[in-house]
Amino acid sequence: MNNNGCQDATEMPVSEEISVTLFECSAGAPAGGTPVATTTTINGEYEFGAFSPNPGGMVCLEPAKEYYVVFDIPNGDGESLEN
């Protein structure tokens, strides 16, 4: 893996679940917010909202509020996601 954020032809897909947590922004900043919902993904696809197919992703989002997501990747900096 070359840590460029793209899966290249020679790289294996992620084979571990990754937690994705949705937060409500605090004072308009994408940090220090309140957690709203958490789900997991193994293929990079996730959705938060009233019709989310993801476990834990069904939540009523308010259009006037701003949100951000945090990915909990279970490996340390610079480590491959493969075992």
C-alpha positions in Angstrom: 0.0 0.0 0.0 1.3 3.4 -0.9 -1.1 5.4 1.4 -2.5 7.5 -1.5 -6.1 6.9 -0.5 -6.9 4.9 -3.7 -7.0 1.2 -4.1 -4.5 0.4 -6.9 -4.7 -2.7 -9.1 -1.9 -4.4 -7.1 -3.5 -3.7 -3.6 -5.9 -6.0 -1.8 -9.3 -4.7 -0.7 -9.9 -3.9 3.0 -10.9 -7.1 4.8 -11.7 -5.6 8.2 -14.8 -3.8 9.4 -14.2 -0.1 9.9 -16.4 1.9 12.3 -17.8 5.2 11.1 -19.2 7.7 13.6 -21.4 10.6 12.6 -20.9 13.7 14.8 -22.8 17.0 15.0 -20.5 19.9 14.5 -19.7 22.0 17.6 -19.9 25.8 16.9 -19.6 25.1 13.2 -16.3 23.3 13.6 -15.7 19.7 12.6 -14.2 18.8 16.0 -15.4 18.3 19.5 -18.9 17.5 18.4 -21.6 15.3 19.8 -21.8 11.7 18.5 -25.1 11.1 16.7 -24.8 7.6 15.3 -22.2 4.8 14.6 -22.2 2.1 11.9 -19.6 -0.2 10.3 -18.4 -0.8 6.7 -16.2 -3.3 5.1 -16.3 -2.0 1.5 -16.2 1.8 2.1 -19.9 2.3 1.6 -22.0 3.8 4.4 -25.0 5.9 4.8 -26.6 7.9 7.7 -30.2 8.9 7.4 -33.8 7.8 7.9 -33.5 5.1 5.3 -29.9 3.9 5.9 -29.3 0.2 5.2 -26.4 0.2 7.7 -27.0 -1.1 11.2 -26.9 1.9 13.5 -27.1 4.3 10.6 -30.8 5.1 10.8 -31.0 8.6 12.2 -33.1 11.6 11.5 -30.7 14.4 10.3 -31.6 18.0 10.6 -31.0 20.0 7.4 -30.0 23.1 9.4 -27.2 21.4 11.3 -23.7 20.5 10.1 -22.2 17.0 10.6 -18.9 15.3 10.1 -17.7 11.7 10.2 -14.8 9.9 11.9 -13.3 6.6 10.7 -11.9 4.3 13.3 -9.3 2.3 11.4 -7.9 -0.4 13.7 -4.3 -0.1 12.5 -1.6 2.3 13.5 -0.2 5.1 11.3 1.7 3.7 8.3 0.6 0.1 8.9 -1.0 -1.9 6.2 -4.7 -2.8 6.7 -3.9 -6.4 5.8 -3.0 -9.0 8.4 
